[in-house]
Amino acid sequence: MERDEAEGPSTAWAIVSDVPKRDVTATPRSGADVVAGLVSARQRVTAAVAAALEELRPASARISVTVNPPHDNELDRARTHLEKSRLTAAEVGRRLGLPVSESELVGWVSEWPVSARGDAGESVLSALPATRQAELMIDVAEWLQDVIADEGTSDPVPPCPGHRHSMRPQIHQEQAWWVCPVDGPVRPWQVFTE
């Protein structure tokens, strides 16, 4: 994403480049083989990050956020978990309400490192794509609110109408909402990814 110079000195967000699709065997030989089948899982994490960044504007423009693919050791951990639990792509897809292929399953149950960088340093969140989208968006937004605060932002992000505190992200009516810690739900997120 290109940065508008009027928005500030740093990139608002960046994502992993698109991974070319290719055939993946049922038992992948390397992490690189698995990553080729992870486009949907990556898109789910990236969509949650993009939604949270948009909801936290303009303060989020001060940080750069990158979604990275899982490391080989995390993919190995996920493979072992799948073998022990006998979790199938059909079951994960049913729980999420999305089609999940066997070649993508390892990526859906692996933790994806999401890093945020700003003047105060770097922070990393482990995001799990097999989380319901609203819950994933809430997890990312809570983390980003902390990152933005660490950057020295003293204003509430996002501001709570009529109060001096920030609204907090929360699931309400099965969607991502902003809530007042005192008065409850204020509004649904303006950005929806499902």
C-alpha positions as CSV (number, residue, x, y, z in Angstrom):
1,M,0.0,0.0,0.0
2,E,1.4,3.3,-0.9
3,R,1.6,6.0,1.7
4,D,0.0,9.4,1.3
5,E,2.7,11.9,2.3
6,A,0.1,14.0,4.2
7,E,-0.7,11.0,6.5
8,G,2.6,11.1,8.3
9,P,6.1,9.8,8.2
10,S,5.5,6.0,8.2
11,T,3.7,3.4,6.2
12,A,0.2,2.5,7.4
13,W,0.5,-1.2,6.6
14,A,2.3,-3.7,4.5
15,I,1.5,-7.4,3.7
16,V,3.4,-10.4,2.6
17,S,3.6,-10.6,-1.2
18,D,1.2,-12.9,-2.9
19,V,2.5,-16.4,-2.9
20,P,2.2,-18.1,-6.3
21,K,-0.2,-21.1,-6.3
22,R,1.2,-24.5,-7.1
23,D,0.5,-28.1,-6.4
24,V,1.1,-29.2,-2.8
25,T,1.5,-32.8,-1.8
26,A,-0.6,-34.3,1.0
27,T,2.5,-34.5,3.2
28,P,4.6,-31.4,2.4
29,R,8.3,-31.8,2.4
30,S,9.2,-28.2,3.5
31,G,7.8,-25.1,4.9
32,A,8.1,-23.4,1.5
33,D,5.8,-26.1,0.0
34,V,3.2,-25.4,2.7
35,V,3.4,-21.6,2.3
36,A,2.4,-22.0,-1.3
37,G,-0.9,-23.4,-0.2
38,L,-1.6,-20.8,2.5
39,V,-3.1,-17.9,0.5
40,S,-6.5,-18.1,2.2
41,A,-5.1,-18.3,5.7
42,R,-2.8,-15.3,5.0
43,Q,-5.7,-13.4,3.5
44,R,-7.8,-13.9,6.7
45,V,-5.0,-12.6,8.9
46,T,-4.2,-9.7,6.5
47,A,-7.9,-8.7,6.4
48,A,-8.2,-8.6,10.2
49,V,-5.0,-6.4,10.3
50,A,-6.3,-4.1,7.6
51,A,-9.7,-3.7,9.3
52,A,-8.1,-2.9,12.7
53,L,-5.7,-0.4,11.1
54,E,-8.5,1.3,9.3
55,E,-10.6,1.5,12.5
56,L,-7.7,3.0,14.4
57,R,-6.9,5.7,11.9
58,P,-5.4,8.3,12.0
59,A,-3.2,7.1,14.9
60,S,-2.4,3.8,13.1
61,A,-0.7,5.6,10.3
62,R,2.3,6.1,12.6
63,I,3.1,2.4,12.6
64,S,4.0,-0.2,10.0
65,V,2.4,-3.6,10.3
66,T,3.6,-6.7,8.4
67,V,1.9,-10.2,8.3
68,N,4.6,-12.8,8.0
69,P,4.2,-16.5,7.1
70,P,4.7,-19.1,9.8
71,H,8.3,-20.3,10.3
72,D,9.2,-23.9,9.5
73,N,9.2,-24.9,13.2
74,E,5.7,-23.5,13.7
75,L,4.5,-25.4,10.6
76,D,6.1,-28.6,12.1
77,R,4.3,-27.9,15.4
78,A,1.0,-27.5,13.6
79,R,1.6,-30.8,11.6
80,T,2.2,-32.7,14.8
81,H,-0.9,-31.2,16.4
82,L,-3.0,-32.2,13.4
83,E,-1.7,-35.7,13.5
84,K,-2.4,-36.1,17.2
85,S,-5.8,-34.4,17.1
86,R,-6.9,-35.9,13.8
87,L,-8.4,-32.5,13.0
88,T,-9.5,-32.3,9.3
89,A,-9.9,-29.5,6.8
90,A,-13.6,-30.3,6.6
91,E,-14.0,-29.8,10.4
92,V,-12.0,-26.5,10.4
93,G,-14.0,-25.3,7.4
94,R,-17.3,-26.2,9.1
95,R,-16.3,-24.3,12.3
96,L,-15.3,-21.2,10.3
97,G,-18.0,-21.4,7.7
98,L,-15.4,-21.4,5.0
99,P,-13.9,-23.9,2.5
100,V,-10.6,-25.1,3.8
101,S,-8.5,-27.5,1.7
102,E,-6.2,-30.2,3.1
103,S,-3.2,-28.5,1.5
104,E,-4.1,-25.3,3.4
105,L,-4.9,-26.9,6.8
106,V,-1.5,-26.6,8.3
107,G,-1.5,-22.8,7.6
108,W,-4.9,-22.4,9.2
109,V,-3.8,-24.0,12.5
110,S,-0.4,-22.3,12.5
111,E,0.4,-19.1,14.3
112,W,1.3,-16.2,11.9
113,P,3.7,-13.6,13.3
114,V,2.3,-10.1,12.8
115,S,4.8,-7.4,13.6
116,A,4.2,-3.7,14.2
117,R,7.1,-1.2,14.0
118,G,7.2,2.4,15.0
119,D,9.5,4.9,16.7
120,A,9.2,3.0,20.0
121,G,10.4,-0.3,18.5
122,E,8.8,-3.5,17.4
123,S,6.0,-5.6,18.8
124,V,4.9,-9.1,17.6
125,L,1.5,-10.8,17.8
126,S,0.9,-14.4,17.0
127,A,-2.3,-14.6,15.0
128,L,-4.3,-17.8,14.4
129,P,-6.3,-17.7,11.1
130,A,-8.6,-20.5,12.3
131,T,-10.1,-18.0,14.8
132,R,-13.5,-16.6,13.8
133,Q,-13.0,-13.4,11.8
134,A,-14.6,-11.0,14.4
135,E,-12.5,-12.5,17.2
136,L,-9.3,-12.3,15.2
137,M,-10.1,-8.6,14.4
138,I,-10.7,-7.9,18.1
139,D,-7.4,-9.6,19.1
140,V,-5.5,-7.6,16.5
141,A,-7.2,-4.3,17.5
142,E,-6.5,-4.7,21.2
143,W,-2.8,-5.4,20.4
144,L,-2.6,-2.4,18.1
145,Q,-4.2,-0.1,20.7
146,D,-1.3,-1.1,23.0
147,V,1.3,-0.6,20.2
148,I,-0.2,2.9,19.4
149,A,-0.1,3.8,23.1
150,D,3.6,2.7,23.3
151,E,4.3,5.1,20.4
152,G,3.4,8.0,22.8
153,T,-0.2,8.7,21.7
154,S,-1.9,10.2,24.6
155,D,-5.3,10.7,22.9
156,P,-7.8,8.0,23.2
157,V,-7.8,5.7,20.1
158,P,-10.5,5.5,19.1
159,P,-12.1,8.2,21.2
160,C,-15.2,7.2,23.2
161,P,-18.1,9.7,22.6
162,G,-18.5,11.9,25.7
163,H,-15.6,10.3,27.7
164,R,-11.8,10.8,28.0
165,H,-11.0,7.1,27.5
166,S,-10.7,4.9,24.4
167,M,-13.4,2.6,23.2
168,R,-12.5,-1.1,23.5
169,P,-13.0,-3.7,20.8
170,Q,-15.5,-6.4,21.6
171,I,-17.7,-9.0,20.0
172,H,-21.3,-7.9,20.1
173,Q,-24.1,-9.6,18.0
174,E,-21.4,-11.8,16.5
175,Q,-19.6,-8.8,15.0
176,A,-16.7,-6.5,15.9
177,W,-18.0,-3.5,17.9
178,W,-16.5,-0.6,19.7
179,V,-17.7,-0.5,23.3
180,C,-17.5,2.1,26.1
181,P,-16.0,0.5,29.2
182,V,-18.7,2.3,31.2
183,D,-21.8,2.5,29.0
184,G,-21.4,-0.6,26.7
185,P,-21.8,-1.0,22.9
186,V,-21.3,2.2,20.9
187,R,-21.1,1.2,17.3
188,P,-20.1,-1.7,15.0
189,W,-16.9,-1.5,13.1
190,Q,-17.2,0.4,9.9
191,V,-15.0,-2.1,8.1
192,F,-16.3,-5.6,7.6
193,T,-14.3,-8.5,6.2
194,E,-16.8,-11.3,6.0
